[in-house]
Amino acid sequence: MDVSIIITSYNYDKYIKESITSCLNQKTNCKFEVIIIDDGSNDDTKKILSEYSHSCRIFSIKNSGVEAASNIGIRNAKSKYFIRLDADDSIKSTLVESLFNSIELTKSAFAYSNYDAINEDGEIIKTISLPKFNKQEIFNRGDFLASGTIFNKSIISELGGYNESFKNCGLENYELILKLITKGHEGTFIKKNLFIYRIHSANMSLNRRTSLIDYGRVLFKNSGYGKFQTNKFHPFGLEL
């Protein structure tokens, strides 16, 4: 197995079918699997997932947070690389092929791409063009999206995966990327629009913004990274 796509979901019955379909419709020569971690959803997610029992590997757990759900997916992945996808996001049909070829060629710890941002109705709000990989820029960005990034599974496993000490911190992927960078690992940027990031009321709320800032400041202080800040490439324009 080359790539495992790990979808994590909590009460995203509105979007999860679109997310799964985008994964199953990949145009690639890679051998890939789709793993879905239902993090204790209490909406219609389980009913929807029953339709995919023959095409995806599905794990249902009690609500534990996206960090724990992601780590369960990583531990059960049968592949050399994995891609994590939030269930409200989706990927374009060439994502797996592009990311796999890039990380294989460069031997990087992770590879990532540009993306389109859409609203709750699926309308494109903007197209995000990121700069080439630069450690300082990422430290200044304030976040790093999980969707659309491929990781070397063995490297992530050696680092202990996602930090589960704070449930649904909102910066779990950014924290992981920063840990990779500080350990001397490199990332590779692909100048293609390969995934679709959905901006909606849940990830744009004032409470959400406040909790992200609070956790970011604690993370940077405790890790000795300096001052937590954001730049123009922050996924939804968070300003301090």
N, C-alpha and C positions, 0 to 999 in steps of 0.2 A: 504494500500500500504506500502510495506517495504522499497523499495529502488527506488530512481529516478536517472537515468543516464542522466546527462545534457551534451550534446555535443554543444560546441560553435564553430562557423565556420565563417571565412572571407576568401573568395576566395580560398577554398581548394577543388574545384571540382575534382582535381586529386586523392584525398585520401578519401573523405568523405563517399563514398559508402562502402569502406572497413571498415571504422570506425563504421558505422551504423550496418553493417552485424555482426560485432563482438559483438555488444551489443545485437542484437536480437537473437543471437545463444547461449545465456547463458544456462548452464546446472545447474538449481537451482530450489529449491522448494519455493523460495521467490516470493512474488508478486512484480514485478518491472515494471517500465515504462521507456520509452526513450523519452526525451525532446530534441528537436534540436532548437537552437537559431541561425538563420542566421543573422549575423551582417552586413547587407547591402552589401552582396556580389554582384559583377558585372560580375562574370564569369558564368558558367553553373550550379552553385549550386542549384538555384531555380528549374531548370528543373529536376535535379536528385532528389531533395527532394519531388517532386510531386509523385514519385513512392512509397513514404513511408507515404503518408497521412493517410492511414488506420491503420498503425502499430505504428506510432510515433506521438507525439504531437509537432507540428511545429509552431514556432513563427518567423516571419520576421520583423526585425526592421531596422531603418536607422543606418548607421555605427556609433557606440557609443563606441567601444572598448570592449575588452574581459571582463573587470571588470563589466561594466554595463550589458553586455549580460549575464554574469554568474549570476548576482543578479536577473535578470528577470527570469532566469531558476529556481533559488532557491525559489523565491516568488511564482512561479506557480507549484512547486513540491507538490505532494499530499502525500508524504511519510515522514517517520520518519528520514530517512537517505538519503544522496545524494552522488553521485560520479560525479565529473566533468571530462570531457574528451575533449581534444583538437582534432579537426577533422582530424589532420594528424597523430594521434596516434590510437591505437586499444587495445582491451583487450582480454585476453584469456578466454576460455569458463567457467572456474571455478572461475573467479574473484568475481562476485557478491556473490556467495555462501560463498566463503572463507572470504571476507571482512565483510559481514553481520554477519556471525557466530562469528567472532572475536570481532567486536564492541559490539554486543549484550552480549557476555560473559564477556568482560572486563569493559564495561560501560565507555569506553574511549571517548574522544571528537573526535578523528580521529584514523584511522588505515590505514596502508600502507604496501607495499610489495617490494620485489626485482623485477627486470624487465630486458627485453632484449632491447638493443639499435640496431636499424637498419638504413640503409642508404636510400637514395631516391628510390632505386630499391627494397627495402624490404629485403635486405640481412643483416643477423645478423653481426654486427660489434663486439659486446661484450655483455657479460652478467654481469649485475651489482648486486653485493651482498652488501647490506647495513649493517651497524652495528645495534644492537638492539637500541631501543629508548633511546636517551641520549640528554638532553636539550642542553648541551654545544656543543656537536658535531653538532647539527642542527644549532646553532648560528654560528659555524665555517664553515658550508658547503657552504653558499653563495647562495643557492637556494633550492627549494623543489618542485618537479614536482606535477602538479595538477592531471594529469592522474594517475589512480591507487590508489587514496586515497579516503576513505569513511569518511564522516563527519556526526556528529549529527546535524541535521538541526536546531533544536531549539537553540542550543548553538551558532551556526554561526549567526542566526538571531538576537540573543540578542547582539552580538558584532557588528551588523550593516552590516554584509556580507563583500564583497570585497570593498576596498577603491577605489572610483571612481574619486578622485581628480586629478589623473594623468592618462591619457588615454594610454593604452597599455604599461605600465611601464616595463613589462617583468618579474617582481618579485611579481606579485599580489598574487600568492598562497603562496610564501615564507613569504610575509608580513602578511598574514592571519595566517599562522602557528606560526610565532613568537608572534603574538598578543595572540593567544591561550595559548602558553607556558607561557608568562609573566603574564597571568591572572590565572595561576595555573592549567591549564588543561593538561592532559597527553595524549600521543599517544601510539599506540600499533603497533609493527613491526611484520609482518608475514614473515617467512623465506620461501617464495615461489616466483617463478617468475610468476607474474600474469598479466602483461601488456607489451605492446610493444611501446617504445618511438622512434619516428622517428627523426633522425638528418639529416638536409638538409641545402641547401644554405641559406635559409631565417633565420634560427636560429643560423647559424654559421658565419654570416657575421661580418666584422670588426666593422661596424656601430652598429650592434646589441650588440656585446661584450662591446663596449665603453659605450653605453647607459645603459646597465645593471650595469656596474661598477659605473657610475655616479649616477644612482638612488639608488643603494645599499649604497653608501657612504652617500648620503643625508638621506636615511631612517634610517640608524644606528645613525647618528649624531642627527637627530631630535627626535628620540625615546629614546636616551640615552643608546643604546645597546653597545657602545664602538666602536671599529674599525671594519669596514666591511672587511671580509676576505673570502677566499674559502679554501676547503680542497680536498682531493682526491675523495670524493664522489659527487663533483659537477657534475650535469648531463652531461655537455659536456666539462668538464675539463678546465673550465675558471680559469686562473691563474692571480694573481695581481702582 
